[in-house]
């Protein structure tokens, strides 16, 4: 999910609310993994430029996942660009 331009300050401001909001999703097994994505590979001692987020959710259908995303504080505060999100079915392989 890409961030909207110039939203880094908002992202930082609502970060703790985002972490609080995802705890029930983690407990329910609906949020499996996630994290920030950057424009360039992060380098020690330099600020990384956020590009957005990658999140692995589980759910019954795309509509359920979209609802989870739209209710996240990063979405409601205008950080995530909801018009550009991409949702794909995903299956792991046994390694």
C-alpha positions as YAML, in Angstrom:
chain: A
units: angstrom
residues:
- id: 1
  name: UNK
  ca: [0.00, 0.00, 0.00]
- id: 2
  name: UNK
  ca: [1.72, 3.17, -1.09]
- id: 3
  name: UNK
  ca: [1.73, 6.23, 1.12]
- id: 4
  name: UNK
  ca: [0.24, 9.44, -0.20]
- id: 5
  name: UNK
  ca: [2.85, 12.14, -0.87]
- id: 6
  name: UNK
  ca: [4.07, 14.24, 2.05]
- id: 7
  name: UNK
  ca: [2.46, 12.14, 4.79]
- id: 8
  name: UNK
  ca: [5.55, 11.13, 6.77]
- id: 9
  name: UNK
  ca: [4.71, 13.48, 9.65]
- id: 10
  name: UNK
  ca: [1.19, 12.03, 9.85]
- id: 11
  name: UNK
  ca: [2.60, 8.48, 9.68]
- id: 12
  name: UNK
  ca: [4.88, 9.22, 12.63]
- id: 13
  name: UNK
  ca: [2.07, 10.90, 14.60]
- id: 14
  name: UNK
  ca: [-0.37, 7.97, 14.28]
- id: 15
  name: UNK
  ca: [2.18, 5.13, 14.42]
- id: 16
  name: UNK
  ca: [1.36, 4.15, 18.01]
- id: 17
  name: UNK
  ca: [-2.35, 4.12, 17.17]
- id: 18
  name: UNK
  ca: [-1.59, 1.88, 14.19]
- id: 19
  name: UNK
  ca: [0.29, -0.57, 16.42]
- id: 20
  name: UNK
  ca: [-2.55, -0.58, 18.95]
- id: 21
  name: UNK
  ca: [-5.12, -1.09, 16.21]
- id: 22
  name: UNK
  ca: [-3.40, -4.10, 14.68]
- id: 23
  name: UNK
  ca: [-3.07, -6.04, 17.95]
- id: 24
  name: UNK
  ca: [-6.57, -7.58, 17.70]
- id: 25
  name: UNK
  ca: [-5.90, -8.53, 14.06]
- id: 26
  name: UNK
  ca: [-2.68, -10.27, 15.09]
- id: 27
  name: UNK
  ca: [-4.46, -12.07, 17.95]
- id: 28
  name: UNK
  ca: [-7.20, -13.23, 15.56]
- id: 29
  name: UNK
  ca: [-4.63, -14.45, 13.03]
- id: 30
  name: UNK
  ca: [-5.88, -11.98, 10.41]
- id: 31
  name: UNK
  ca: [-2.63, -10.01, 10.22]
- id: 32
  name: UNK
  ca: [0.18, -12.45, 9.51]
- id: 33
  name: UNK
  ca: [3.09, -10.16, 8.62]
- id: 34
  name: UNK
  ca: [3.77, -6.61, 7.59]
- id: 35
  name: UNK
  ca: [6.14, -3.70, 7.54]
- id: 36
  name: UNK
  ca: [7.28, -0.55, 5.83]
- id: 37
  name: UNK
  ca: [8.64, -0.39, 2.30]
- id: 38
  name: UNK
  ca: [11.18, 2.19, 1.21]
- id: 39
  name: UNK
  ca: [12.19, 3.96, -2.00]
- id: 40
  name: UNK
  ca: [15.76, 2.71, -1.51]
- id: 41
  name: UNK
  ca: [17.40, 0.04, 0.62]
- id: 42
  name: UNK
  ca: [17.84, 1.48, 4.14]
- id: 43
  name: UNK
  ca: [21.42, 2.46, 4.99]
- id: 44
  name: UNK
  ca: [22.84, 2.77, 8.48]
- id: 45
  name: UNK
  ca: [23.01, 6.37, 9.66]
- id: 46
  name: UNK
  ca: [20.68, 7.68, 6.95]
- id: 47
  name: UNK
  ca: [16.96, 8.40, 7.08]
- id: 48
  name: UNK
  ca: [14.97, 6.00, 4.95]
- id: 49
  name: UNK
  ca: [12.31, 7.40, 2.64]
- id: 50
  name: UNK
  ca: [9.04, 5.60, 3.28]
- id: 51
  name: UNK
  ca: [7.14, 4.45, 0.22]
- id: 52
  name: UNK
  ca: [4.32, 2.63, 1.98]
- id: 53
  name: UNK
  ca: [3.51, -0.71, 3.59]
- id: 54
  name: UNK
  ca: [3.33, -4.38, 2.70]
- id: 55
  name: UNK
  ca: [0.92, -6.43, 4.79]
- id: 56
  name: UNK
  ca: [-0.11, -10.09, 4.66]
- id: 57
  name: UNK
  ca: [-3.70, -10.53, 5.86]
- id: 58
  name: UNK
  ca: [-5.90, -13.61, 5.99]
- id: 59
  name: UNK
  ca: [-9.61, -13.41, 5.30]
- id: 60
  name: UNK
  ca: [-12.62, -14.90, 3.59]
- id: 61
  name: UNK
  ca: [-12.54, -12.57, 0.58]
- id: 62
  name: UNK
  ca: [-11.13, -9.37, -0.89]
- id: 63
  name: UNK
  ca: [-13.96, -7.29, 0.55]
- id: 64
  name: UNK
  ca: [-13.07, -8.36, 4.10]
- id: 65
  name: UNK
  ca: [-9.41, -7.46, 3.56]
- id: 66
  name: UNK
  ca: [-10.32, -4.12, 1.98]
- id: 67
  name: UNK
  ca: [-12.50, -3.32, 5.02]
- id: 68
  name: UNK
  ca: [-9.62, -4.13, 7.39]
- id: 69
  name: UNK
  ca: [-7.33, -1.85, 5.40]
- id: 70
  name: UNK
  ca: [-9.86, 0.99, 5.22]
- id: 71
  name: UNK
  ca: [-10.35, 0.87, 9.01]
- id: 72
  name: UNK
  ca: [-6.62, 1.13, 9.78]
- id: 73
  name: UNK
  ca: [-5.53, 4.50, 11.19]
- id: 74
  name: UNK
  ca: [-2.98, 4.83, 8.38]
- id: 75
  name: UNK
  ca: [-5.96, 4.79, 5.99]
- id: 76
  name: UNK
  ca: [-8.34, 6.96, 8.04]
- id: 77
  name: UNK
  ca: [-5.64, 9.58, 8.67]
- id: 78
  name: UNK
  ca: [-4.78, 9.81, 4.96]
- id: 79
  name: UNK
  ca: [-1.35, 8.14, 5.02]
- id: 80
  name: UNK
  ca: [-2.16, 5.18, 2.76]
- id: 81
  name: UNK
  ca: [-3.26, 5.98, -0.79]
- id: 82
  name: UNK
  ca: [-6.36, 3.79, -0.91]
- id: 83
  name: UNK
  ca: [-6.84, 4.38, -4.63]
- id: 84
  name: UNK
  ca: [-3.51, 2.66, -5.30]
- id: 85
  name: UNK
  ca: [-3.65, -0.33, -2.95]
- id: 86
  name: UNK
  ca: [-3.22, -3.74, -4.51]
- id: 87
  name: UNK
  ca: [-4.77, -6.85, -2.99]
- id: 88
  name: UNK
  ca: [-3.72, -10.26, -4.27]
- id: 89
  name: UNK
  ca: [-4.63, -13.78, -3.20]
- id: 90
  name: UNK
  ca: [-1.54, -15.44, -1.74]
- id: 91
  name: UNK
  ca: [-0.51, -18.94, -0.78]
- id: 92
  name: UNK
  ca: [2.67, -20.06, 0.91]
- id: 93
  name: UNK
  ca: [4.71, -23.00, -0.24]
- id: 94
  name: UNK
  ca: [6.20, -25.66, 2.01]
- id: 95
  name: UNK
  ca: [9.98, -25.27, 2.08]
...
